[in-house]
Amino acid sequence: MLNIPTITRIINFLRFLLLTLIITSVLFIVLSKIGLI
């Protein structure tokens, strides 16, 4: 069974991963609109 700190760590990691993905997507869209890619 998972203890509470492990679950919290996993949730924090997933939130960090999601945030990174969102930032990367936004940057890619902005660069595409500017025309650098």
N, C-alpha and C positions, 0 to 999 in steps of 0.2 A: 504493500500500500504506500502511496505517496504521502509524505508529510507536508505540512503547510508551507514551510519555507521553499521547498522544491516547486510547489505549485505557483507560489508568488514569483519565483525566479523565472519560471516558464512563461507566465503571463507578461512579466516585464520584458522578456526577450521578444515575445510575439509582438508586443506593442512597439518596441524599438524597430523590429523588422518591418512592420506595417508602415511606420512613420518614414523609414528609409525608402520604402517602395513608393509611397505617395510623393515624397520630395523628388525622387528620381523621375517619376512620371511627369510631374509639373515642370521640372527643368527641361525634359525632353520636348514637351509641348511648346514651351516658351522658345527654345532654340529652333524648333521647326518653324514657328511663326515668324521668327526673325529671319530665318533662312540660312542659318549656319550649318545645318545638317542637310 
